[in-house]
C-alpha cells in the first residue's frame, strides 16, 4: 500500500465518522469487528459440536466402534 493510498483510507474513514456523527474510534472499532469476526472460530458452533460429540459417545454401547 502506498503512502497516498493509506492517507486516502484514513481520510475516507474520517469522512465516514463525521457523516455518521461518530468518533474515529467508534468507526475503527466497528471496522475491526467486521474484519475480525470471519477470522475467529465460531464459539457457538464449537460448543454445539462438543455437546453432540459427548452425546454420541454416551449413546454408543461400550466397545462398539464409533
Beta strands, then each sheet from edge to edge (+ up, - down):
end
